[in-house]
Amino acid sequence: MLRGLGVRTPADVADANVGLFSLFLKQECPGARILAFEPIPATHRALVENLENHGATGVEVVRAALGRRPEARVSFTFYPALHGNSTRYPEQKKINQELIVEQIGPAAVDRIMGGVEVEAEVRRLSDALRDWAPEGPIDLLKIDVEGAELEVVEGLDPSDWRRVRQCVLEVQDLDGRVDAVLGLIDAHGFTATTERAPDIPDVLRQSMVYATR
């Protein structure tokens, strides 16, 4: 069992960044099969290199984002100094910028939150699953997508929801997003708990949502 998550082998995971969680999961569950999505070109390259350098197998990497519907070309903002903040919705990073001004000063905003526009494909998760694993359990669905959490879960068909055993989502609670996510996963038969994301200032309103059947 994976500590704190109850993941068995094999485990199926969606979400990536530079691959640290995928590497952790492969260490804990060597037989896990992972489907990982990362839309930002530079971060995608780092993800692939990290997996190759550590000899991780059983991980399929897709350079695309996830959303409620397929889109061929979507603009994303990539933050070279903060890869993990890269997002489709840069306007939601205003709180981050205000926090930088408060803690470091206005001169640091451009250096830390200076963004570069890139384009990426957006796919529905259920469409991707039909190509990768059309049946069988999904032990873990992990989502950390900087503002598009609700859109990702809305892109999962009811038949695929029934395959999911547990979810972990990081959700920034803007415009009632945590309640919307909780309502959707509750409708699909999950019991969920929420807590403040660790090591992140409360002003950023980041919550972790853990859901199991």
Secondary structure, 3 states (H helix, E strand, C coil): CCCCCCCCCCCCCCCCCCCHHHHHHHHHCCCCCEEEECCCHHHHHHHHHHHHHCCCCCEEEECCEECCCCEEEEEEEECCCCHHHCECCHHHHHHHHHHHHHHCCCHHHHHHHCCEEEEEEEECHHHHHHHHCCCCCECCEEECCCCCHHHHHHCCCHHHHCCECEEEEEEECCCCHHHHHHHHHHHCCCEEEEEECCCCCHHHCEEEEEEEC
